[in-house]
């Protein structure tokens, strides 16, 4: 993760941070399916969005490995 992503996660309150970490761990086992996971339309293949409350996580899947691209609030990420 980049320093900007780490800084964003550190800025969250404990409850939100714990919920986000739980969701991030869950996408490791099944990154393409879930209630709050959608494939993004556009140029890049295998680009997905994870929704957890007001926070959105944009990630891609490369060789069955999840690479987080961006984490931010809904209004700032799209």
C-alpha positions as CSV (number, residue, x, y, z in Angstrom):
1,X,0.0,0.0,0.0
2,X,1.1,3.5,-0.7
3,X,1.7,6.0,2.1
4,X,-1.4,8.0,1.0
5,X,-3.6,4.9,1.5
6,X,-2.0,4.1,4.9
7,X,-2.5,7.7,6.0
8,X,-6.2,7.6,5.0
9,X,-6.7,4.3,7.0
10,X,-4.9,5.8,10.0
11,X,-7.2,8.8,10.0
12,X,-10.3,6.7,10.4
13,X,-11.9,6.1,13.8
14,X,-11.4,2.6,15.4
15,X,-14.8,1.2,14.5
16,X,-14.6,2.2,10.8
17,X,-11.0,1.0,10.6
18,X,-11.9,-2.4,12.0
19,X,-14.8,-2.7,9.6
20,X,-12.6,-1.8,6.7
21,X,-9.9,-4.2,7.7
22,X,-12.5,-7.0,8.0
23,X,-13.8,-6.3,4.5
24,X,-10.3,-6.1,3.0
25,X,-9.5,-9.5,4.5
26,X,-12.7,-11.0,3.1
27,X,-11.9,-10.0,-0.5
28,X,-8.6,-12.0,-0.3
29,X,-10.6,-15.2,-0.3
30,X,-13.2,-14.2,-3.0
31,X,-12.3,-10.9,-4.7
32,X,-14.9,-11.1,-7.5
33,X,-18.1,-11.9,-5.6
34,X,-19.8,-10.3,-2.7
35,X,-22.8,-8.1,-1.7
36,X,-20.8,-4.9,-1.8
37,X,-18.5,-5.7,-4.7
38,X,-19.0,-4.6,-8.3
39,X,-16.9,-4.7,-11.4
40,X,-16.2,-1.3,-12.7
41,X,-16.9,-0.5,-16.3
42,X,-14.2,1.1,-18.4
43,X,-10.8,0.6,-19.9
44,X,-9.2,-1.7,-17.4
45,X,-10.2,-5.3,-17.0
46,X,-10.6,-6.8,-13.6
47,X,-11.1,-3.5,-11.8
48,X,-13.5,-3.7,-8.9
49,X,-15.1,-1.5,-6.2
50,X,-15.7,-2.6,-2.6
51,X,-18.3,-0.5,-0.7
52,X,-18.1,-0.3,3.1
53,X,-20.3,2.4,4.4
54,X,-19.3,5.7,2.9
55,X,-15.8,4.4,2.0
56,X,-15.0,2.9,-1.4
57,X,-12.0,0.7,-2.2
58,X,-10.9,0.4,-5.8
59,X,-8.8,-2.7,-6.5
60,X,-7.7,-4.9,-9.4
61,X,-6.9,-8.5,-9.6
62,X,-3.6,-9.6,-11.1
63,X,-2.8,-13.3,-11.2
64,X,-5.4,-14.0,-8.5
65,X,-3.8,-11.4,-6.2
66,X,-5.7,-8.3,-5.0
67,X,-3.9,-5.0,-5.6
68,X,-5.5,-2.0,-3.9
69,X,-5.4,1.1,-6.1
70,X,-7.3,3.7,-4.0
71,X,-9.3,4.1,-0.8
72,X,-11.4,7.2,-0.1
73,X,-14.8,8.5,0.7
74,X,-17.5,8.0,-1.9
75,X,-17.6,11.7,-3.1
76,X,-13.8,11.8,-3.5
77,X,-13.1,8.6,-5.3
78,X,-15.2,8.6,-8.4
